């Protein structure tokens, strides 16, 4: 089955360019385009896409509010990839809080765009370790320990807390497996368990949770702090 995609950007040339790039792939179907946040919500309701490429700065309603509303009301699985220049501003943090699963740079090579869409459609978060580490400073600037969030840590085992910390610091599954002397499949199972127990969507939300719960702090390198 093809991956159903909605492309959202207020610049028509950019929007159509992304759509054209994706349409050349047999396994991806661009079902709609939208130029505002409100149009994005309507397109999501009408077409029930698997993935939405969402710009942030748009008229009427920005991509952050549109993302939040779409994910709140969706009764199907839909992932949002934020289109960004990745400037270090508040939008990156807020996009993650809104529920975005990934970031796609607007200058991403065409062949990588389709890969990003497939990765997120399959349930993966497009969050390379290098991107995680770059985001950590932004989380630290906004972070205040949320006691309600921190209380949810009690749902995790000691090993799951350790792996949560590893994920929050940007470690890959193979790096985590090596540190704890366990198999990659076991790490994947632990990560799935963490997501389920904490009610999180993906690894990006694990990063947010780790900082908001106070389990991890910027500059901290001791597992389990």
N, C-alpha and C positions, 0 to 999 in steps of 0.2 A: 504494500500500500504506500502511496505517496505521502510525503509530509506536507501538510496544508499550512501555508504561510501568509501572514498579512504584513505588508511593509508600510510603516508609518514615518513620514518625514514631511515637514512643511515646504521643503524645496522640491518642486516637481522633478527637476532634472536628477537630483540625488535619488529621490524615491524610485523613479523609473529606471535609473541605472542599476540600483540594487535588484529591482524586480527582473530586469533583463538578465543579469548575471545568474540569478537563481533559476530562471525559467529554462536555461539550457540543460539543466540536470533532469533526467527522467524521473528521479525519485522525489522531486520537489515540485509542488504546485503552488504558485502564487495565486491565492483565491481572491485577494482584494488589496487595494492601496488606500491609504488615508492621509490627509494633510493636517489634521488637528487631533487633539486628544479626544474630543467628542466623536469625531468620525471613527477613531480607532475603537472606541467602545461599541459603537453601532456595528462596525465591521466584525468585531469579535462575537457579538450576539448573533449576527446573521449567519456568519460562516463557520463559527466554532473551530478556529484554527488550532494547530498543534503548537505553532511557534509564531510569535509576533516580534518583528524588528521594530523597535520603538525609539524615536528621536526624543530628546528631552525638551529643548526649547521650541515651543510651538504656540500659535495663537489660540484663543478661546480656552484651552485647557492644556497644561503641559504634560509631558510624557510620564512624569512621576505620579500625578493624580490619576491619569488614565490607567497606568499600570496597576495601581492600588485598587481602583474600582473594578477593573476587569478580573483581577485575581480574587477579589472578595466575592463577586457574584457568580463566577464561573462554576458550573456543575460538571465540567469536563476538565481533563488535564491540558493545561496550556502553559507554555513557558515564554518568558519575555527576555529578549536580548536587547540591551540598551545600545543604541548607536551613539558613539561619543568620540570626541577628540582626546579624551582621557586627561583633560586639564585637571590639575589637583585642586578641585573646588568642592563645595558642599554637595553638588549634584550626585557625585559618585556614591557617597555615603547614603544619601536619601534614596537613591535608586535601589540600593540593596535593602534598605528598610521597607521599601514599597513592595519587595518581593521579586525583583529581577533575578534571573538565573545566570546572566552572563553579560559581558561587555564586548561589543564589536567595534573596533576602531574604524572610523570612516575611511581611512586609507588602507584598510585591510586588503591584501592581494585577493583578486577574484576567486582563486581556487580555494582560499581559506574560508571564505564566507560560507560556502556550501557545507564545508566540514563543520563549521561552528553550528550551523542550523541542525545538522544531523546529530552532533554531540548532545545538544540541549534537548532535542526531540526524544532522544533515547533515555533521557533522565539524568544525564551528566551535567555538571555545572562547569562552564568554561572558565576555569579559574586556575591558571598556571601558577606554580609557586612564586614566580617572580612578580606576578600581579598581586598575589596575596600579600607579599611583603611590602609592596608599594602602598597597598590599601591600609595596612596596619597603622601607619602614622595618622591617617585621617580618622580611623576609628578612635584612636587614642585622644584626639582633639575633642571628639564629641562624647566620649564615653563617661557615663556616670553609672555606678553599680545599681542595678535594678533588683531590689530584694525579691520581687515576685519571680523574676527570671532566675535568680540565684537559687531559690528554693527548689526549682526543677532539677537541679544537679543531683538531688537525692535519689532520683530515678535511675541514675547510672551506677554501674559497678566501678571499682577502682580502675580496672584496665580500660574501661570505656572513657573514663575521665582523662586518663593518660593519652589515649588516642585522640580525644577531642582537642586536647592541648596541641598535639602534633599537627592536626589538621589546621587549627587556627593559626599556627605559625607558618603554614604554607608547605608542609611536608607532603610528598607524594605517597601513595600507598606502598610503593617499593621501599622508600626511605623509612616509613613507619615499620614495615615488616623487618627491615634490617636492624633497627634500633631495639625492637622487642623480641627478636629471634623467633618470629612467627611467619607463616606463609602469607602471601599477598591475598589469597582467597579469604583467609581468616581476618585480615585487616578490613577487607571489603564487607565481610559479615558484621564486624564490629561497627563500622560506619553506618551500615543500614540499620542496625539496632539503635544507634545513637539518634538517627533521624526519626525513627519511629517513636522512641520513648520521649523525645523532646518535642515532637510534633513539628519538625523542621522539614523544609522542602529539599534542601541540597547543601553542598559543602559551603557555599557562600553564607548561608544562614547559620551554619555551625560557627563560622568565624565571628559573625555578629554576636551570637549567643555567648561565645567564650569571653568576649570583651565586656558585654553588658552584664554578665553574671559575676564578673570580677575574678574568674578563674585564671584569666591571662591578663597581663598588663604589658604595655609597650616597654620593650627593653628587658623583659623578664625572660630568662633562658633556663629556668629550673622547672622541669616537668612537674606538674601537680601544684604549682604555686597558687 
